[in-house]
Amino acid sequence: MKSIKIEVFEGEERDATIKIPVPVLRVAAKLFPRKYLSSLESNDVSLSDIIEAADSPDVSGRLIEFEDHQDNERVVISVC
């Protein structure tokens, strides 16, 4: 079963990992900690677009990776 994985790094250290099966992604998206979603929203990434990509049978691997150099944080979103 495909899942979406969100990894948050502070420096080189992994701070949090969230892994959610695609079938429950729509419901689980409402439960994501706001702290980790704020990075998406501040970069104009729509959670609904991520859900749509994760739902596609043709999509796998890393979808998005972005870095906040001021806070030394990195967020990686992938479909596995």
MDTraj code that builds the backbone (N, CA, C; nanometers):
import mdtraj as md
import numpy as np

residues = "MET LYS SER ILE LYS ILE GLU VAL PHE GLU GLY GLU GLU ARG ASP ALA THR ILE LYS ILE PRO VAL PRO VAL LEU ARG VAL ALA ALA LYS LEU PHE PRO ARG LYS TYR LEU SER SER LEU GLU SER ASN ASP VAL SER LEU SER ASP ILE ILE GLU ALA ALA ASP SER PRO ASP VAL SER GLY ARG LEU ILE GLU PHE GLU ASP HIS GLN ASP ASN GLU ARG VAL VAL ILE SER VAL CYS".split()
xyz = np.array([
    [0.0848, -0.1172, 0.0000],
    [0.0000, 0.0000, 0.0000],
    [0.0896, 0.1238, 0.0000],
    [0.0594, 0.2192, -0.0889],
    [0.1371, 0.3421, -0.0962],
    [0.1111, 0.4302, 0.0252],
    [0.2158, 0.5031, 0.0647],
    [0.2060, 0.5973, 0.1755],
    [0.2734, 0.7273, 0.1366],
    [0.2360, 0.8329, 0.2039],
    [0.3074, 0.9583, 0.1907],
    [0.3891, 0.9763, 0.3179],
    [0.5129, 1.0201, 0.2987],
    [0.6022, 1.0366, 0.4136],
    [0.6515, 1.1806, 0.4154],
    [0.6396, 1.2436, 0.5309],
    [0.6890, 1.3791, 0.5509],
    [0.7980, 1.3710, 0.6565],
    [0.9178, 1.4134, 0.6177],
    [1.0299, 1.4144, 0.7102],
    [1.0733, 1.5588, 0.7334],
    [1.0935, 1.5942, 0.8590],
    [1.1372, 1.7282, 0.8959],
    [1.2744, 1.7157, 0.9604],
    [1.3694, 1.7925, 0.9087],
    [1.5059, 1.7897, 0.9596],
    [1.5424, 1.9266, 1.0153],
    [1.6121, 1.9268, 1.1264],
    [1.6740, 2.0486, 1.1786],
    [1.8232, 2.0249, 1.1678],
    [1.8885, 2.1004, 1.0803],
    [2.0276, 2.0710, 1.0475],
    [2.0307, 1.9371, 0.9771],
    [2.1155, 1.8489, 1.0218],
    [2.1232, 1.7144, 0.9644],
    [2.0428, 1.6130, 1.0447],
    [1.9865, 1.6549, 1.1568],
    [1.9118, 1.5650, 1.2447],
    [1.7639, 1.5598, 1.2064],
    [1.7098, 1.4402, 1.1962],
    [1.5672, 1.4244, 1.1689],
    [1.4907, 1.4623, 1.2954],
    [1.3995, 1.5583, 1.2817],
    [1.3208, 1.6074, 1.3949],
    [1.1882, 1.5333, 1.4055],
    [1.1289, 1.5002, 1.2906],
    [0.9989, 1.4314, 1.2917],
    [0.9801, 1.3575, 1.1594],
    [0.9075, 1.2470, 1.1668],
    [0.8672, 1.1725, 1.0473],
    [0.7200, 1.1382, 1.0625],
    [0.6442, 1.1686, 0.9591],
    [0.5019, 1.1369, 0.9571],
    [0.4788, 1.0505, 0.8330],
    [0.4234, 0.9313, 0.8507],
    [0.3969, 0.8407, 0.7385],
    [0.2501, 0.8012, 0.7443],
    [0.1804, 0.8246, 0.6322],
    [0.0359, 0.8013, 0.6289],
    [-0.0010, 0.7231, 0.5024],
    [-0.0737, 0.6131, 0.5150],
    [-0.1209, 0.5406, 0.3970],
    [-0.2111, 0.6312, 0.3119],
    [-0.1935, 0.6224, 0.1814],
    [-0.2704, 0.7076, 0.0902],
    [-0.4215, 0.6954, 0.1104],
    [-0.4771, 0.5751, 0.1321],
    [-0.6228, 0.5670, 0.1483],
    [-0.6796, 0.6481, 0.2655],
    [-0.5990, 0.6712, 0.3682],
    [-0.6499, 0.7489, 0.4812],
    [-0.5942, 0.8911, 0.4827],
    [-0.5250, 0.9276, 0.3756],
    [-0.4579, 1.0567, 0.3701],
    [-0.5530, 1.1748, 0.3822],
    [-0.6663, 1.1684, 0.3168],
    [-0.7604, 1.2817, 0.3206],
    [-0.8082, 1.3104, 0.4630],
    [-0.8376, 1.2076, 0.5386],
    [-0.8808, 1.2269, 0.6771],
    [-0.7617, 1.2659, 0.7641],
    [-0.6505, 1.1978, 0.7465],
    [-0.5329, 1.2227, 0.8290],
    [-0.4755, 1.3628, 0.8062],
    [-0.4948, 1.4176, 0.6882],
    [-0.4428, 1.5511, 0.6585],
    [-0.4982, 1.6554, 0.7553],
    [-0.6176, 1.6340, 0.8021],
    [-0.6773, 1.7268, 0.8978],
    [-0.6119, 1.7165, 1.0351],
    [-0.5365, 1.6085, 1.0580],
    [-0.4734, 1.5852, 1.1877],
    [-0.3255, 1.6246, 1.1903],
    [-0.2702, 1.6654, 1.0744],
    [-0.1285, 1.7033, 1.0698],
    [-0.1016, 1.8167, 1.1671],
    [0.0082, 1.8095, 1.2386],
    [0.0454, 1.9224, 1.3250],
    [0.0683, 2.0483, 1.2414],
    [0.0075, 2.1571, 1.2794],
    [0.0198, 2.2840, 1.2056],
    [0.1659, 2.3267, 1.1922],
    [0.2466, 2.2933, 1.2906],
    [0.3880, 2.3308, 1.2881],
    [0.4554, 2.2820, 1.1597],
    [0.4200, 2.1618, 1.1153],
    [0.4856, 2.1040, 0.9992],
    [0.4181, 2.1423, 0.8684],
    [0.2926, 2.1802, 0.8740],
    [0.2236, 2.2232, 0.7522],
    [0.2541, 2.3680, 0.7170],
    [0.2951, 2.4475, 0.8137],
    [0.3211, 2.5890, 0.7873],
    [0.4304, 2.6068, 0.6833],
    [0.5289, 2.5164, 0.6801],
    [0.6344, 2.5242, 0.5793],
    [0.5780, 2.5043, 0.4392],
    [0.4811, 2.4156, 0.4248],
    [0.4178, 2.3955, 0.2949],
    [0.3446, 2.5209, 0.2507],
    [0.2605, 2.5707, 0.3385],
    [0.1762, 2.6854, 0.3052],
    [0.2591, 2.8092, 0.2746],
    [0.3699, 2.8276, 0.3446],
    [0.4531, 2.9448, 0.3199],
    [0.5267, 2.9353, 0.1866],
    [0.5291, 2.8169, 0.1259],
    [0.5917, 2.7974, -0.0051],
    [0.4888, 2.7708, -0.1139],
    [0.3644, 2.8084, -0.0892],
    [0.2549, 2.7955, -0.1864],
    [0.2334, 2.6528, -0.2353],
    [0.2510, 2.5562, -0.1467],
    [0.2249, 2.4164, -0.1791],
    [0.0901, 2.3802, -0.1194],
    [0.0022, 2.3305, -0.2034],
    [-0.1319, 2.2933, -0.1591],
    [-0.1329, 2.1483, -0.1119],
    [-0.1875, 2.1264, 0.0051],
    [-0.1991, 1.9898, 0.0561],
    [-0.2878, 1.9059, -0.0362],
    [-0.3884, 1.9658, -0.0952],
    [-0.4750, 1.8900, -0.1867],
    [-0.3981, 1.8451, -0.3113],
    [-0.3014, 1.9253, -0.3584],
    [-0.2180, 1.8841, -0.4720],
    [-0.1294, 1.7656, -0.4347],
    [-0.0782, 1.7658, -0.3122],
    [0.0040, 1.6541, -0.2663],
    [-0.0799, 1.5274, -0.2573],
    [-0.2011, 1.5398, -0.2063],
    [-0.2911, 1.4250, -0.1963],
    [-0.3229, 1.3710, -0.3352],
    [-0.3499, 1.4593, -0.4286],
    [-0.3800, 1.4170, -0.5658],
    [-0.2604, 1.3442, -0.6281],
    [-0.1395, 1.3954, -0.6085],
    [-0.0198, 1.3307, -0.6626],
    [0.0017, 1.1943, -0.5973],
    [-0.0162, 1.1873, -0.4667],
    [0.0030, 1.0609, -0.3955],
    [-0.0975, 0.9555, -0.4389],
    [-0.2137, 0.9989, -0.4795],
    [-0.3206, 0.9086, -0.5227],
    [-0.2959, 0.8524, -0.6629],
    [-0.2082, 0.9153, -0.7392],
    [-0.1815, 0.8731, -0.8764],
    [-0.0958, 0.7462, -0.8784],
    [-0.1336, 0.6481, -0.9598],
    [-0.0538, 0.5245, -0.9675],
    [0.0827, 0.5475, -1.0335],
    [0.0991, 0.6597, -1.1040],
    [0.2238, 0.6872, -1.1758],
    [0.3267, 0.7616, -1.0921],
    [0.2915, 0.8005, -0.9707],
    [0.3800, 0.8829, -0.8885],
    [0.4390, 0.8003, -0.7753],
    [0.5717, 0.8096, -0.7591],
    [0.6397, 0.7502, -0.6440],
    [0.7710, 0.8251, -0.6239],
    [0.8275, 0.8115, -0.5055],
    [0.9528, 0.8787, -0.4756],
    [0.9312, 1.0187, -0.4208],
    [1.0365, 1.0969, -0.4222],
    [1.0353, 1.2310, -0.3656],
    [0.9485, 1.3247, -0.4489],
    [0.8540, 1.3899, -0.3819],
    [0.7687, 1.4885, -0.4477],
    [0.8234, 1.6299, -0.4304],
    [0.8580, 1.6634, -0.3074],
    [0.8996, 1.7993, -0.2742],
    [1.0083, 1.7939, -0.1685],
    [1.1058, 1.8805, -0.1841],
    [1.2052, 1.9026, -0.0793],
    [1.2327, 2.0518, -0.0757],
    [1.2195, 2.1111, 0.0404],
    [1.2551, 2.2522, 0.0510],
    [1.3243, 2.2804, 0.1826],
    [1.4050, 2.3864, 0.1781],
    [1.4878, 2.4208, 0.2925],
    [1.4581, 2.5625, 0.3388],
    [1.4583, 2.5792, 0.4689],
    [1.4490, 2.7106, 0.5306],
    [1.5873, 2.7393, 0.5878],
    [1.6644, 2.8178, 0.5148],
    [1.8029, 2.8419, 0.5542],
    [1.8131, 2.9256, 0.6810],
    [1.7165, 3.0122, 0.7049],
    [1.7204, 3.0942, 0.8257],
    [1.7038, 3.0088, 0.9512],
    [1.6133, 2.9121, 0.9458],
    [1.5873, 2.8263, 1.0616],
    [1.6636, 2.6946, 1.0555],
    [1.7416, 2.6749, 0.9469],
    [1.8189, 2.5526, 0.9285],
    [1.7284, 2.4294, 0.9335],
    [1.6133, 2.4391, 0.8663],
    [1.5181, 2.3278, 0.8595],
    [1.5009, 2.2827, 0.7151],
    [1.4689, 2.1551, 0.6999],
    [1.4426, 2.0975, 0.5678],
    [1.3245, 2.0047, 0.5799],
    [1.2326, 2.0099, 0.4828],
    [1.1159, 1.9237, 0.4803],
    [1.1194, 1.8446, 0.3492],
    [1.1028, 1.7122, 0.3604],
    [1.1018, 1.6236, 0.2445],
    [0.9687, 1.5496, 0.2451],
    [0.8974, 1.5581, 0.1322],
    [0.7694, 1.4878, 0.1175],
    [0.7863, 1.3883, 0.0040],
    [0.7580, 1.2616, 0.0325],
    [0.7729, 1.1585, -0.0696],
    [0.6573, 1.0596, -0.0628],
    [0.6419, 0.9870, -0.1742],
    [0.5427, 0.8804, -0.1832],
    [0.6203, 0.7498, -0.1879],
    [0.5846, 0.6579, -0.0971],
    [0.6574, 0.5302, -0.0940],
    [0.5599, 0.4145, -0.0864],
])
top = md.Topology()
chain = top.add_chain()
for i, resn in enumerate(residues, 1):
    res = top.add_residue(resn, chain, resSeq=i)
    for name in ("N", "CA", "C"):
        top.add_atom(name, md.element.get_by_symbol(name[0]), res)
traj = md.Trajectory(xyz[None], top)
